[in-house]
Amino acid sequence: MLKRKLSGLLFEWKNTPNKKCLLVRGARQVGKTTTIDLFAKENYKHYVYMNFDKTPEYQSIFDGNLDVETLIKKISLVIPNAQLIPGETLIFLDEIQECPNARTSLKFLTLDGRFDVIASGSMLGIKYKEVRSYPVGQVDYLEMHSLDFEEFLWANGVSSKSIADIKEYFDTKTPVPAVMHNKMMQLLREYIVVGGMPAVVQEFVDTHNFANVLRLQRNIISDYEDDIAKYAEENQKAKAKACFRSIPKHLSKDYKKFQYSIVEKGGSVRKYGGSLDWLFDANIINFCNNLEIPELPLEGNSISGEFKVYMRDTGLLIAMLDDGTAKDIIDGNLGIYKGAIFENIIADIFTKSGKRLYYYEKNNRLEIDFFIRLEGKAVGVEVKSADNTKSKSLDTLIGHYGVERGIKLSARNVWCKDKTENLPLYMAIFL
């Protein structure tokens, strides 16, 4: 069983006084059901599970009156072995996007307070007009992603103590011993190829068979395209699929700002903007917005119509490329895609740590891959796929644009000079 950080967050929620219902959101197949199911079995005397996709008849429980007494009677009738004991029972409403009325019921279940309630779903397919009343202010939310790099390290036998040892070198800005550095770079390359989808990670841990990994990844990509066909509005289906399939083409360009003309000749924001938003809401892609000026607050200085697009799981991006790409990454031979793939993994790492993504580009000449808020400052981050850490843009930005600090993430070990520091790519998890 893969160790997930969500388990600790669920335990904190359970021990919160006067808690609200909890809604765990995330893309399909990132481990929501498995993690919540294990948590329920380990922490509650009684557990009632309803999956609205697998068992559609459960949806009828939430037709009509949604007061809790009525719901208790319906659940007891439809699920005869359900033990609804106040203070001892967890109710898990899985795939809640299939039952909008169940989402409305969270308000009343929170106000009643007799049972702990967790809902889970991708939130695809919920149409605003179908939900009677949103439980505003009565629900807490958690976002679940595919495994982040630290969880991937745990899965591959790297202890929390070893990760803490690496962090000491980050904190003191001293070089990591070569054997540790080389091992961490190897694990990062494997994470790029495998990604974080739990079934894929488990297959890799069990077999280290990259052919099996690729097969599972492409099955997930196929499932994503099936979701587009199932949940997207009729006029969005073909456009959302076209945007999804265009992502590798965008990342192969030196100029990575999203261009609708790459999706389709003559394409425009009017035609495809809604489809991109759909993919973002489905937790399939990330947006990285350009900054008007490289200063805090980053969101306040972002340009809404200028952005790059990254895949939320880098392993799935690799699976969308040619056969043999995984081997090229492991061997360090990537050609034109090299920079794009390493940018995507840093975007992946930053997003899973809760950061929004920003970059800075001016006049097609000066471009910094990412900007983050770090220790109260706007910090430029450049990503290099090898140990060449030259960055004219970052040097120019620090010298002439008032940016006080820059970070270069590369295959090179730790070193610092003036206002710029180089960190190994794997240390992005500590930023």
C-alpha positions in Angstrom: 0.0 0.0 0.0 1.4 3.4 -1.0 1.9 5.9 1.7 -0.1 9.1 0.9 0.0 12.5 2.6 -3.7 12.8 2.4 -4.0 10.2 5.1 -2.5 12.6 7.7 -4.8 15.4 6.5 -7.8 13.1 6.9 -6.7 12.3 10.5 -6.4 16.0 11.3 -9.9 16.6 9.9 -11.3 13.7 12.0 -9.9 15.3 15.2 -11.2 18.8 14.4 -14.0 19.9 16.8 -17.3 20.8 15.2 -16.0 19.6 11.8 -17.8 20.1 8.5 -18.3 17.6 5.8 -15.2 17.1 3.8 -15.0 17.1 0.0 -11.8 15.5 -1.5 -11.4 16.6 -5.1 -8.9 15.5 -7.8 -8.4 13.9 -11.1 -9.5 10.3 -11.8 -7.2 7.5 -10.6 -5.0 9.6 -8.3 -5.9 7.4 -5.3 -8.8 9.2 -3.6 -11.0 6.1 -3.1 -8.2 3.8 -1.9 -6.8 6.4 0.6 -10.2 7.3 2.1 -11.4 3.7 2.2 -8.3 2.6 4.2 -8.6 5.6 6.5 -12.3 4.8 7.2 -11.6 1.2 8.0 -8.7 2.1 10.3 -10.3 4.9 12.2 -14.1 4.2 12.5 -16.1 1.6 14.2 -18.8 1.8 11.5 -18.4 2.8 7.8 -21.0 3.3 5.1 -19.8 3.4 1.6 -21.8 4.7 -1.4 -20.3 4.9 -4.9 -22.8 6.7 -7.2 -21.0 5.6 -10.3 -20.7 1.9 -9.6 -24.1 1.7 -7.9 -26.4 4.3 -9.6 -29.4 3.2 -7.5 -27.8 4.9 -4.5 -28.7 8.2 -6.2 -32.4 7.7 -5.4 -31.6 8.0 -1.7 -31.1 11.7 -2.3 -34.2 12.3 -4.4 -36.8 14.5 -2.7 -36.5 15.5 0.9 -32.9 15.9 2.1 -33.4 16.3 5.9 -31.1 13.9 7.7 -33.8 11.8 9.4 -35.2 11.0 6.0 -31.8 10.2 4.6 -31.1 7.8 7.5 -34.3 5.9 6.8 -33.5 5.7 3.1 -29.9 4.6 3.6 -31.0 1.9 6.2 -33.6 0.6 3.7 -31.3 0.5 0.6 -28.2 -0.6 2.5 -29.5 -3.1 5.1 -26.2 -3.7 6.8 -25.5 0.0 7.3 -24.8 0.9 11.0 -25.6 4.6 11.4 -24.4 5.2 15.0 -23.9 8.9 15.9 -20.3 9.7 16.7 -19.1 6.3 15.5 -19.9 6.2 11.8 -18.2 7.6 8.7 -20.3 8.0 5.6 -18.3 8.1 2.4 -20.0 9.4 -0.7 -17.8 8.4 -3.6 -18.0 9.8 -7.2 -20.3 12.5 -5.9 -20.3 14.2 -9.3 -22.8 11.6 -10.4 -25.3 12.7 -7.8 -25.7 16.5 -7.5 -28.4 16.2 -4.9 -25.9 14.3 -2.7 -23.6 17.4 -2.9 -26.5 19.6 -1.8 -27.1 17.2 1.2 -23.7 18.0 2.6 -25.0 21.2 4.0 -27.7 19.4 6.0 -25.3 16.6 7.1 -22.9 19.2 8.4 -25.6 21.1 10.4 -26.9 17.8 11.8 -23.4 16.7 12.9 -24.2 13.2 14.0 -22.0 11.5 11.4 -18.6 12.2 9.9 -19.0 12.6 6.1 -16.4 12.5 3.4 -17.3 13.0 -0.3 -15.0 12.4 -3.2 -15.1 13.1 -6.9 -13.5 14.7 -9.9 -16.4 17.3 -10.0 -16.8 16.7 -13.7 -20.3 16.5 -14.9 -21.8 18.6 -12.1 -23.9 21.2 -14.0 -24.7 24.3 -11.9 -28.4 24.2 -12.9 -28.7 20.6 -11.6 -27.5 21.4 -8.1 -30.4 22.7 -6.0 -28.3 24.6 -3.5 -24.5 24.6 -3.1 -23.4 23.9 0.5 -21.6 27.3 0.8 -19.7 27.6 4.0 -20.7 24.1 5.2 -18.0 22.0 3.5 -14.2 21.8 3.8 -12.2 20.9 0.8 -9.0 19.0 0.1 -7.3 18.6 -3.3 -5.6 15.3 -4.0 -3.0 14.9 -6.8 -1.1 12.0 -8.1 1.9 11.1 -6.0 4.3 14.0 -5.5 8.0 13.4 -5.6 8.4 12.8 -1.9 5.6 10.2 -1.9 7.4 8.6 -4.9 10.6 8.5 -2.9 8.7 6.8 0.0 7.3 4.2 -2.5 10.8 3.4 -3.6 12.1 2.8 -0.1 13.6 6.3 0.6 12.9 7.1 4.3 11.8 10.4 5.7 15.1 10.5 7.5 17.0 10.3 4.3 14.9 13.1 2.8 15.6 15.2 5.9 19.3 14.5 5.4 19.1 15.9 1.9 17.2 18.9 3.1 20.1 19.8 5.5 22.3 20.4 2.4 19.5 22.6 1.0 19.3 24.6 4.3 23.0 25.0 4.6 23.6 25.5 0.9 26.4 23.0 0.9 27.1 20.4 -1.9 25.4 17.0 -1.5 27.8 14.0 -1.3 28.2 12.6 -4.9 26.7 9.2 -4.1 23.5 10.8 -2.6 23.3 13.4 -5.4 23.6 10.8 -8.2 20.9 8.6 -6.6 18.5 11.4 -6.2 19.0 12.5 -9.8 18.3 8.9 -10.9 15.1 8.8 -8.8 14.0 12.1 -10.3 14.5 10.8 -13.8 12.5 7.7 -12.9 9.7 10.0 -11.4 9.6 12.0 -14.7 9.1 8.8 -16.6 6.7 7.0 -14.2 4.8 10.0 -12.9 2.6 9.8 -9.8 -0.5 7.8 -10.8 -0.8 5.2 -8.0 -1.4 2.2 -10.2 1.6 3.1 -12.4 3.9 3.8 -9.4 2.9 0.5 -7.8 3.6 -1.4 -11.1 7.0 0.3 -11.3 7.9 -0.5 -7.7 6.8 -4.1 -8.1 8.4 -4.9 -11.5 10.6 -1.9 -12.7 9.1 -2.8 -16.1 8.9 0.4 -18.2 6.8 -1.4 -20.9 4.1 -2.2 -18.3 4.4 1.4 -17.0 3.7 2.8 -20.5 0.8 0.5 -21.1 -0.9 1.6 -17.8 -0.2 5.3 -18.6 -1.7 5.1 -22.0 -4.8 3.3 -20.6 -5.2 6.3 -18.2 -4.9 8.7 -21.1 -7.6 6.8 -22.9 -9.7 7.0 -19.8 -9.2 10.8 -19.7 -10.4 11.0 -23.3 -13.4 8.9 -22.4 -14.2 11.4 -19.6 -14.1 14.2 -22.1 -16.6 12.3 -24.2 -18.8 11.6 -21.1 -18.7 14.8 -19.2 -17.8 17.7 -21.6 -20.7 19.7 -23.1 -21.6 18.5 -26.5 -20.0 21.5 -28.2 -16.8 21.1 -26.2 -16.0 17.4 -26.7 -14.0 17.6 -29.9 -12.4 20.9 -28.9 -11.3 19.7 -25.4 -9.8 16.5 -26.9 -8.0 18.6 -29.5 -6.5 20.9 -26.8 -5.5 17.9 -24.7 -3.7 16.3 -27.7 -1.9 19.5 -28.6 0.0 19.9 -25.3 3.1 18.0 -26.4 3.3 20.2 -29.5 3.2 23.3 -27.4 5.9 22.1 -25.1 8.2 21.3 -28.0 8.4 25.0 -29.0 11.1 27.3 -27.8 8.3 29.9 -27.3 5.9 28.0 -25.0 3.1 30.5 -24.6 -0.1 28.7 -25.5 -1.1 29.4 -29.0 -4.6 28.4 -30.2 -3.2 28.2 -33.8 -1.3 25.1 -32.7 -4.5 23.4 -31.8 -6.0 24.3 -35.1 -5.0 26.7 -37.9 -6.9 29.9 -37.2 -7.9 28.7 -33.7 -8.9 31.4 -31.2 -9.7 31.9 -27.6 -13.3 32.3 -28.4 -13.4 28.7 -29.9 -11.0 26.9 -27.5 -10.8 29.0 -24.3 -13.7 27.1 -22.7 -12.1 23.8 -23.6 -8.9 24.6 -21.8 -10.8 25.7 -18.7 -12.6 22.4 -18.8 -9.3 20.5 -18.9 -8.0 22.6 -15.9 -11.2 21.9 -13.9 -10.7 18.2 -14.7 -7.3 18.5 -13.0 -5.6 17.4 -16.2 -3.6 20.5 -17.0 -2.0 23.5 -15.2 -1.9 27.1 -16.3 1.3 29.2 -15.8 0.5 32.9 -16.2 2.8 35.5 -17.5 3.6 38.5 -15.3 3.3 42.1 -16.3 6.2 42.9 -13.9 8.3 40.5 -11.9 7.1 41.7 -8.5 4.8 40.7 -5.6 1.9 40.2 -5.5 2.3 37.6 -8.3 -1.4 37.1 -8.9 -2.0 40.8 -8.9 0.7 41.3 -11.6 -0.4 38.3 -13.8 -1.7 38.6 -17.3 -4.8 36.5 -17.6 -4.6 36.0 -21.4 -1.0 35.0 -21.6 -0.1 31.6 -20.2 1.7 28.3 -20.7 0.1 24.9 -20.2 1.7 22.0 -18.5 0.4 18.5 -17.8 -0.4 17.8 -14.2 1.3 14.5 -14.3 4.6 14.4 -16.1 4.5 10.6 -16.6 1.4 11.0 -18.6 3.1 13.6 -20.8 5.9 11.2 -21.5 3.3 8.5 -22.4 1.8 11.0 -25.0 5.2 11.2 -26.8 6.9 8.6 -29.0 7.9 5.1 -27.9 11.4 5.2 -26.5 11.1 8.6 -24.9 11.3 7.0 -21.4 14.6 5.4 -22.3 15.9 8.7 -23.7 15.1 10.4 -20.4 16.8 7.7 -18.3 19.8 8.0 -20.6 19.8 11.8 -20.7 19.2 12.1 -24.4 16.0 14.1 -25.2 16.7 16.6 -27.9 14.2 19.4 -28.4 11.9 18.1 -25.7 14.5 18.0 -23.0 13.9 21.5 -21.5 10.1 21.2 -21.8 10.0 17.9 -19.9 12.1 19.3 -17.0 10.0 22.4 -16.9 6.9 20.2 -16.7 8.3 18.3 -13.7 9.1 21.5 -11.8 5.6 22.8 -12.6 4.3 19.5 -11.3 6.3 19.7 -8.1 5.3 23.3 -7.5 1.6 22.7 -8.1 1.6 19.7 -5.7 3.1 21.8 -3.0 0.2 24.3 -3.4 1.8 27.0 -5.5 0.2 28.8 -8.4 2.4 29.0 -11.5 3.8 32.2 -13.0 6.6 33.0 -15.5 8.0 36.3 -16.9 8.5 36.9 -20.6 9.2 40.3 -22.3 9.6 41.1 -26.0 10.2 37.4 -26.9 13.8 37.8 -25.6 13.8 37.8 -21.8 12.1 34.8 -20.3 12.2 33.3 -16.8 10.6 29.8 -16.5 8.9 30.4 -13.2 8.4 33.0 -10.5 7.6 32.0 -6.9 7.1 33.8 -3.6 9.9 32.7 -1.3 10.7 34.2 2.1 8.7 37.2 1.2 10.3 38.0 -2.1 9.6 37.4 -5.8 12.2 34.8 -6.8 13.0 33.9 -10.5 13.5 30.2 -11.1 15.2 28.9 -14.2 15.1 25.2 -15.1 18.0 23.5 -16.8 17.9 19.8 -17.9 21.7 19.3 -17.6 24.5 20.7 -15.6 24.9 23.8 -17.8 23.6 26.6 -15.5 24.2 29.6 -17.7 21.1 31.9 -17.8 21.4 35.2 -19.5 17.8 36.1 -18.8 18.1 35.5 -15.0 21.4 37.4 -14.8 19.8 40.3 -16.7 16.7 40.3 -14.5 18.7 40.4 -11.3 21.0 43.1 -12.7 18.5 45.5 -14.2 14.9 44.7 -13.1 15.2 44.9 -9.3 14.8 41.1 -8.7 16.8 40.4 -5.6 17.2 36.6 -5.9 17.4 33.9 -8.5 17.5 30.1 -8.4 18.7 27.8 -11.1 17.5 24.2 -10.9 19.7 21.8 -12.8 21.6 18.5 -12.7 24.5 20.3 -11.1 25.2 20.2 -7.3 24.6 23.0 -4.9 26.6 26.2 -5.3 25.9 29.9 -4.7 27.2 33.1 -6.1 26.1 36.6 -5.2 22.2 36.7 -5.6 22.0 33.5 -7.5 22.1 29.9 -6.2 22.1 26.7 -8.1 20.2 23.8 -6.7 19.8 20.2 -8.0 16.4 19.7 -9.6 15.2 17.4 -6.9 15.5 20.2 -4.3 12.5 21.9 -5.9 10.4 20.0 -3.2 12.1 22.2 -0.5 11.2 25.5 -2.1 
